[in-house]
């Protein structure tokens, strides 16, 4: 007796997606397109993300850490994978491919030679992919994929634990599952149904909920209400979710040469090219750059070693032999959509600081976004690897953000990019703790973080708060 198990997974991008092609003609990092010219996520990229999800980095022995990966995906050198992963093809929604510019800054000044751009698939694109269990474990077999394993993958995608593509620690590649169906055939009893089954065929015909062999794991109705039968995933990250109020304007710029448009404007999520009210966006790279710069300054004052900064934020460096060394960031920053403010377009001149007159040909138009609220999610992978002291500069940085000493984006010298933390709506998720336990600590944490001193500025006890985060309870 044999069993054939198939899954159809539909998901939507919650942030921009960067899946790089082998050859890049338009930017430094073009996205992969299929024969229709639409975005495509190769099965190899998905399988790599799934396998990485199963790798247990808490295990000091690499061979033990690889065991779960090898069981579900096979040994990379000798075994075929018990789980077949298919490409994710574009299904609908936002099909706009935009270009994001990136530049490395030092003290708010661009570093020469470190400017690059990349194509991204915008937020709101829908994809569909498939999984097929080729081999389930039997008896004492140590190789094979179970339905519980696939459930973990689907739940990981839906929760944001599995992210796709590049720059995932800087807000890219987050998705949510909108529909997931499983269909199972027992052979030889279901031979006829199996032969008629077309995995890529019409959903209502081949994945119909009226079929006895179809099980719906995730479903979203026409009103957007979502139901799920997936088991919740245990959280191993420390997550700080901040609700922020924008004080004034924001200027994370994108440029255009179109005559009828502003010379530069606040970065937005591109959905409808004709829309006059697009959603402004702060990319994770802007948050990471601003927070890392301030973290390094404060870490030096608090005598936190440079190695801790590099371990937390990642780095790219050179060895004595001239080889490049890299380390992935352990701290992640989400993209932030701003809502509730208004667009303002104005034209201004550049002024000669010597004569006080206007500079010829230096008239330009800017379109900026003022006011509103947004959310920033900061997560730290395996926080138990760090000492409580390593969180102190981060907490001091958050205090600076609330006090207005840390600004994000451009034109910060004229008051742009200032925020205030709303402690009543911000929250914590503590590793290994239930939501209820996290909620109890969260209220105490933000009360301590935003406590005001005699001069009206917040002056938190960062040592006490860092211990609270690491221990999950008040020190």
C-alpha positions as CSV (number, residue, x, y, z in Angstrom):
1,X,0.0,0.0,0.0
2,X,1.3,3.4,-0.9
3,X,0.2,6.9,0.0
4,X,0.5,10.0,-2.2
5,X,0.3,13.4,-0.4
6,X,0.1,16.8,-2.0
7,X,-0.2,20.3,-0.7
8,X,-1.3,23.5,-2.4
9,X,-0.1,26.7,-0.6
10,X,-1.1,30.2,-1.5
11,X,0.6,33.1,0.2
12,X,0.8,36.9,-0.1
13,X,3.8,39.1,0.5
14,X,3.6,41.3,3.5
15,X,6.8,43.2,2.6
16,X,8.9,43.6,-0.4
17,X,10.5,40.5,-1.9
18,X,14.0,40.2,-3.4
19,X,14.6,36.9,-5.2
20,X,17.8,37.4,-7.3
21,X,18.4,36.2,-10.8
22,X,21.7,34.8,-12.0
23,X,22.2,37.6,-14.5
24,X,21.2,41.1,-13.6
25,X,20.7,43.6,-16.5
26,X,18.6,46.3,-15.0
27,X,20.0,46.6,-11.4
28,X,22.8,45.1,-9.4
29,X,20.3,42.5,-8.2
30,X,17.3,41.7,-10.6
31,X,14.4,39.6,-9.5
32,X,13.6,36.2,-11.2
33,X,10.9,36.4,-13.9
34,X,9.1,33.5,-15.6
35,X,8.2,33.2,-19.3
36,X,5.3,35.5,-18.8
37,X,7.5,38.2,-17.4
38,X,6.0,37.8,-13.9
39,X,7.8,37.3,-10.7
40,X,8.9,33.7,-9.8
41,X,10.3,32.2,-6.6
42,X,12.4,29.1,-7.6
43,X,11.8,25.9,-5.8
44,X,15.5,25.9,-4.8
45,X,15.0,29.2,-2.9
46,X,12.0,27.8,-1.1
47,X,13.7,24.5,-0.3
48,X,16.7,26.4,1.1
49,X,14.5,28.5,3.3
50,X,12.6,25.5,4.5
51,X,15.7,23.5,5.3
52,X,17.3,26.4,7.1
53,X,14.1,26.6,9.3
54,X,14.6,23.0,10.4
55,X,18.3,23.5,11.3
56,X,18.6,23.8,15.1
57,X,21.2,26.5,15.8
58,X,20.8,25.9,19.5
59,X,22.5,22.6,19.1
60,X,26.3,22.9,19.5
61,X,27.1,19.8,17.4
62,X,26.6,20.5,13.7
63,X,26.0,16.9,13.0
64,X,23.1,16.7,15.4
65,X,21.7,20.0,14.2
66,X,21.7,18.7,10.6
67,X,19.9,15.5,11.5
68,X,16.4,17.0,11.3
69,X,17.2,18.6,8.0
70,X,18.5,15.4,6.6
71,X,15.5,13.5,7.8
72,X,13.0,15.8,6.0
73,X,15.1,17.0,3.0
74,X,17.7,14.2,2.6
75,X,21.5,14.3,2.9
76,X,22.9,16.9,0.6
77,X,25.6,14.5,-0.6
78,X,24.0,11.1,-0.9
79,X,20.2,11.0,-0.5
80,X,17.3,12.4,-2.5
81,X,14.8,14.6,-0.7
82,X,11.7,12.9,0.8
83,X,9.9,16.2,0.2
84,X,9.5,17.7,-3.3
85,X,9.4,21.5,-3.4
86,X,7.9,23.3,-6.4
87,X,8.4,26.8,-7.7
88,X,6.1,29.5,-6.4
89,X,4.4,31.2,-9.4
90,X,2.6,34.5,-9.4
91,X,-1.1,34.1,-8.9
92,X,-2.4,37.7,-8.8
93,X,-2.4,40.9,-6.7
94,X,0.3,43.5,-7.0
95,X,2.6,42.6,-9.9
96,X,4.7,45.7,-9.8
97,X,8.5,45.3,-9.7
98,X,10.2,48.4,-8.3
99,X,13.8,49.4,-7.8
100,X,15.2,50.1,-4.3
101,X,18.4,52.2,-4.0
102,X,20.8,51.4,-1.2
103,X,23.8,53.3,0.1
104,X,26.2,52.7,3.0
105,X,26.4,55.7,5.3
106,X,28.9,56.7,7.9
107,X,27.9,59.7,10.2
108,X,25.1,60.4,7.7
109,X,27.5,60.7,4.8
110,X,27.6,58.3,1.9
111,X,30.6,55.9,1.8
112,X,32.3,56.1,-1.7
113,X,31.8,53.0,-3.8
114,X,29.1,51.5,-1.6
115,X,26.0,52.5,-3.5
116,X,23.9,49.7,-5.2
117,X,20.3,49.0,-6.2
118,X,18.1,46.0,-6.4
119,X,14.7,45.1,-7.9
120,X,12.0,44.1,-5.5
121,X,8.5,42.6,-5.9
122,X,6.2,45.0,-4.1
123,X,4.0,44.1,-1.1
124,X,0.6,42.5,-1.9
125,X,1.8,40.0,-4.6
126,X,0.1,36.5,-4.3
127,X,2.0,33.3,-5.1
128,X,1.1,29.6,-5.2
129,X,3.4,26.8,-4.6
130,X,3.1,23.0,-4.1
131,X,4.7,20.4,-1.9
132,X,4.7,16.6,-2.4
133,X,5.7,14.0,0.1
134,X,7.7,11.4,-1.7
135,X,8.6,9.3,1.2
136,X,7.2,9.0,4.7
137,X,9.2,7.4,7.5
138,X,8.3,3.8,8.3
139,X,9.3,1.8,11.3
140,X,12.8,2.7,12.5
141,X,13.5,4.6,9.3
142,X,15.4,7.9,10.1
143,X,14.6,9.5,6.7
144,X,11.2,10.7,5.6
145,X,8.8,13.6,5.7
146,X,5.6,13.6,7.8
147,X,2.4,15.7,7.5
148,X,3.5,17.3,10.8
149,X,6.7,18.4,9.2
150,X,4.8,20.1,6.3
151,X,2.5,21.6,8.9
152,X,5.5,23.2,10.6
153,X,6.6,24.6,7.2
154,X,3.2,26.2,6.5
155,X,3.0,27.6,10.0
156,X,6.5,29.0,9.7
157,X,5.6,30.8,6.5
158,X,2.4,32.1,8.1
159,X,4.0,33.3,11.3
160,X,6.9,35.1,9.6
161,X,9.4,32.6,11.0
162,X,10.3,31.5,7.5
163,X,11.3,34.5,5.3
164,X,12.1,34.3,1.6
165,X,14.9,35.8,-0.5
166,X,17.5,38.4,0.4
167,X,17.7,41.1,3.0
168,X,15.3,39.2,5.3
169,X,16.9,40.7,8.5
170,X,16.1,44.1,7.0
171,X,12.4,43.6,6.6
172,X,12.1,41.9,3.2
173,X,10.6,38.5,2.4
174,X,7.8,38.3,5.0
175,X,4.6,36.5,3.8
176,X,1.3,35.2,5.2
177,X,-0.5,32.0,4.0
178,X,-4.0,32.8,2.7
179,X,-4.9,29.2,1.6
180,X,-3.5,25.8,2.2
181,X,-5.0,22.4,1.1
182,X,-3.8,18.9,1.4
183,X,-4.9,16.0,-0.8
184,X,-4.0,12.4,0.0
185,X,-4.5,9.2,-2.0
186,X,-4.1,5.7,-0.8
187,X,-3.1,3.3,-3.5
188,X,-4.3,1.1,-5.0
189,X,-7.7,2.0,-3.6
190,X,-7.7,5.6,-5.0
191,X,-5.8,4.8,-8.2
192,X,-8.5,6.2,-10.5
193,X,-8.8,9.5,-8.5
194,X,-5.1,9.8,-8.4
195,X,-4.7,9.4,-12.2
196,X,-7.4,12.0,-12.8
197,X,-5.8,14.4,-10.3
198,X,-4.0,17.5,-11.8
199,X,-2.0,19.2,-9.1
200,X,-1.7,22.4,-11.2
201,X,-5.2,22.3,-12.4
202,X,-8.3,24.3,-11.5
203,X,-8.7,24.6,-7.7
204,X,-12.5,24.1,-7.6
205,X,-12.1,20.9,-9.6
206,X,-8.9,19.2,-8.3
207,X,-8.7,20.8,-4.8
208,X,-12.4,21.0,-4.0
209,X,-13.4,20.9,-0.4
210,X,-16.2,18.5,-1.4
211,X,-13.6,15.8,-2.1
212,X,-13.1,13.4,0.8
213,X,-9.4,13.3,0.2
214,X,-9.0,17.1,0.5
215,X,-8.3,18.7,3.9
216,X,-8.3,22.5,4.2
217,X,-5.6,23.7,6.6
218,X,-5.9,27.5,6.0
219,X,-8.8,29.3,4.5
220,X,-9.5,33.0,3.9
221,X,-13.0,34.1,2.9
222,X,-14.1,36.9,0.6
223,X,-14.3,39.3,3.6
224,X,-10.7,38.5,4.6
225,X,-11.6,36.5,7.6
226,X,-9.0,33.7,8.1
227,X,-9.3,30.4,9.8
228,X,-6.4,28.0,10.4
229,X,-5.9,24.5,11.7
230,X,-2.2,24.9,12.0
231,X,-0.5,24.4,15.4
232,X,1.1,27.5,16.8
233,X,4.8,27.7,16.6
234,X,6.9,28.2,19.7
235,X,8.8,31.5,19.6
236,X,12.5,31.4,20.2
237,X,13.2,35.1,19.3
238,X,13.0,38.2,21.5
239,X,10.6,40.5,19.7
240,X,10.1,44.2,20.5
241,X,7.1,45.6,18.7
242,X,6.9,49.4,18.8
243,X,4.0,51.6,17.9
244,X,5.5,54.9,16.8
245,X,4.0,58.4,16.3
246,X,5.7,60.5,13.6
247,X,6.5,64.0,14.9
248,X,6.7,66.1,11.8
249,X,7.8,64.7,8.4
250,X,9.8,61.8,7.1
251,X,12.2,61.8,4.2
252,X,13.5,58.4,3.0
253,X,13.9,59.5,-0.5
254,X,13.3,58.0,-3.9
255,X,14.0,60.0,-7.0
256,X,12.4,60.5,-10.4
257,X,13.3,62.3,-13.7
258,X,9.6,62.7,-14.7
259,X,8.9,66.3,-15.3
260,X,5.4,66.3,-13.9
261,X,6.5,64.6,-10.6
262,X,8.5,65.9,-7.7
263,X,12.3,65.7,-8.0
264,X,12.3,63.5,-4.9
265,X,9.6,62.1,-2.6
266,X,9.2,59.8,0.4
267,X,9.6,56.1,-0.5
268,X,6.2,54.4,-0.9
269,X,4.7,51.0,-1.6
270,X,4.0,51.0,-5.3
271,X,0.6,49.5,-6.0
272,X,-1.4,51.6,-8.5
273,X,0.9,53.9,-10.6
274,X,-2.0,56.4,-11.0
275,X,-2.7,56.6,-7.2
276,X,-2.3,60.1,-5.7
277,X,-2.3,58.8,-2.2
278,X,0.3,55.9,-2.0
279,X,1.3,54.4,1.3
280,X,4.6,55.8,2.6
281,X,7.2,53.3,3.8
282,X,10.3,53.2,6.0
283,X,12.5,50.3,4.8
284,X,14.2,48.0,7.4
285,X,17.6,49.1,6.0
286,X,16.9,52.7,7.2
287,X,15.9,51.5,10.7
288,X,19.0,49.2,10.8
289,X,21.4,51.9,9.7
290,X,20.2,54.5,12.2
291,X,19.9,52.2,15.1
292,X,23.2,50.5,14.5
293,X,25.0,53.8,14.3
294,X,23.6,54.9,17.6
295,X,24.1,51.5,19.2
296,X,27.8,51.6,18.3
297,X,28.2,55.1,19.9
298,X,26.4,54.0,23.1
299,X,28.2,50.6,23.2
300,X,31.5,52.4,23.3
301,X,30.3,54.5,26.3
302,X,28.9,51.5,28.1
303,X,32.1,49.5,27.4
304,X,30.3,46.8,25.4
305,X,32.9,45.2,23.1
306,X,32.9,45.7,19.3
307,X,32.6,41.9,18.9
308,X,29.1,42.1,20.5
309,X,28.0,44.8,18.0
310,X,29.3,42.7,15.1
311,X,27.6,39.5,16.4
312,X,24.3,41.3,16.8
313,X,24.2,43.4,13.7
314,X,26.4,41.3,11.4
315,X,29.4,42.6,9.5
316,X,31.5,42.4,6.3
317,X,35.2,42.5,6.7
318,X,38.6,41.5,5.3
319,X,41.0,38.9,6.7
320,X,44.8,39.5,6.8
321,X,45.0,37.5,3.6
322,X,42.5,39.8,1.9
323,X,39.6,37.4,1.9
324,X,36.1,38.7,2.6
325,X,34.5,37.6,5.9
326,X,30.8,38.0,6.6
327,X,28.5,37.3,9.5
328,X,24.7,37.3,9.2
329,X,22.8,39.8,11.4
330,X,21.1,38.4,14.5
331,X,18.9,41.4,14.9
332,X,16.1,42.0,12.4
333,X,14.1,45.1,11.5
334,X,10.7,45.2,9.8
335,X,9.5,47.6,7.2
336,X,7.1,50.2,8.5
337,X,4.0,51.5,6.7
338,X,2.9,54.9,7.9
339,X,-0.8,55.7,8.2
340,X,-3.0,58.6,9.3
341,X,-0.8,61.5,8.1
342,X,-0.9,63.6,5.0
343,X,1.1,64.4,1.9
344,X,2.6,67.8,1.4
345,X,4.3,68.9,-1.8
346,X,6.5,72.1,-1.9
347,X,9.1,73.7,-4.0
348,X,12.2,75.4,-2.6
349,X,15.6,76.9,-3.7
350,X,19.0,76.1,-2.6
351,X,20.6,79.2,-0.9
352,X,24.2,80.3,-1.2
353,X,25.4,80.5,2.4
354,X,27.9,83.2,1.5
355,X,25.8,85.7,-0.3
356,X,22.4,84.7,1.0
357,X,21.0,84.5,-2.5
358,X,19.5,81.7,-4.5
359,X,21.8,79.3,-6.4
360,X,21.1,79.3,-10.1
361,X,19.4,76.1,-11.4
362,X,18.9,74.8,-7.9
363,X,15.2,74.9,-7.7
364,X,13.6,71.5,-6.7
365,X,10.3,70.0,-5.6
366,X,9.9,67.6,-2.7
367,X,6.9,65.5,-1.7
368,X,7.0,64.5,1.9
369,X,4.6,62.8,4.4
370,X,3.8,64.4,7.7
371,X,2.2,62.9,10.8
372,X,0.6,59.5,11.3
373,X,1.6,56.3,13.1
374,X,3.6,53.3,12.2
375,X,4.9,50.0,13.7
376,X,8.5,48.8,14.0
377,X,9.3,45.2,14.9
378,X,12.7,44.4,16.2
379,X,13.6,40.7,16.7
380,X,16.7,39.1,18.1
381,X,17.5,35.5,17.1
382,X,18.7,33.3,19.9
383,X,18.9,36.1,22.5
384,X,20.2,33.6,25.1
385,X,23.6,33.7,23.3
386,X,24.1,37.3,24.4
387,X,24.8,38.8,27.8
388,X,22.2,41.1,29.3
389,X,24.8,43.9,28.9
390,X,24.6,43.7,25.1
391,X,20.9,44.9,25.2
392,X,21.7,48.0,27.2
393,X,22.9,50.1,24.2
394,X,19.8,49.0,22.3
395,X,17.5,50.1,25.1
396,X,19.3,53.4,25.4
397,X,18.9,53.8,21.6
398,X,15.1,53.3,21.9
399,X,15.1,56.0,24.7
400,X,16.9,58.3,22.3
401,X,14.4,57.5,19.6
402,X,11.5,58.5,21.9
403,X,13.3,61.6,23.2
404,X,14.0,62.9,19.6
405,X,17.7,62.5,19.8
406,X,17.7,59.8,17.1
407,X,16.2,60.6,13.7
408,X,15.6,58.3,10.7
409,X,16.0,59.0,7.0
410,X,17.2,62.2,5.3
411,X,16.9,65.9,6.2
412,X,17.3,65.1,9.8
413,X,19.1,68.3,10.4
414,X,15.9,70.2,9.7
415,X,13.7,68.1,11.9
416,X,12.7,65.1,9.7
417,X,12.4,61.5,10.9
418,X,11.5,62.1,14.6
419,X,9.3,59.6,16.4
420,X,7.7,59.0,19.8
421,X,7.0,55.5,21.2
422,X,3.4,54.8,22.3
423,X,4.0,52.5,25.2
424,X,0.3,51.7,25.6
425,X,0.2,49.9,22.2
426,X,3.8,48.6,22.0
427,X,4.5,45.0,23.1
428,X,7.0,42.3,23.8
429,X,7.2,38.6,22.9
430,X,9.7,36.8,25.1
431,X,11.4,33.6,24.0
432,X,10.0,30.5,25.5
433,X,7.1,32.4,27.2
434,X,3.4,32.3,26.6
435,X,1.6,35.3,25.2
436,X,0.0,35.9,28.6
437,X,3.4,35.8,30.4
438,X,4.9,38.1,27.8
439,X,2.0,40.5,28.1
440,X,2.5,40.8,31.9
441,X,6.2,41.6,31.5
442,X,5.5,43.9,28.5
443,X,3.4,46.4,30.5
444,X,6.2,46.7,33.2
445,X,8.9,46.9,30.5
446,X,7.4,49.9,28.6
447,X,6.4,51.6,31.8
448,X,10.1,51.4,32.8
449,X,11.4,52.3,29.3
450,X,9.3,55.5,29.1
451,X,9.6,56.7,32.6
452,X,10.2,60.5,32.5
453,X,12.8,62.4,34.5
454,X,12.6,65.9,36.0
455,X,13.4,67.5,32.6
456,X,10.6,65.7,30.7
457,X,12.9,63.3,28.9
458,X,12.6,59.5,29.4
459,X,15.5,58.2,31.5
460,X,15.1,54.4,31.8
461,X,17.1,52.1,34.0
462,X,18.6,50.2,31.1
463,X,20.4,47.7,33.3
464,X,17.1,46.6,35.0
465,X,15.2,46.5,31.7
466,X,17.9,44.4,30.0
467,X,17.7,41.9,32.8
468,X,14.0,41.9,32.5
469,X,14.2,40.9,28.8
470,X,16.8,38.2,29.3
471,X,15.0,36.7,32.3
472,X,11.4,37.4,31.5
473,X,10.8,38.8,34.9
474,X,11.7,41.9,36.9
475,X,15.2,41.7,38.4
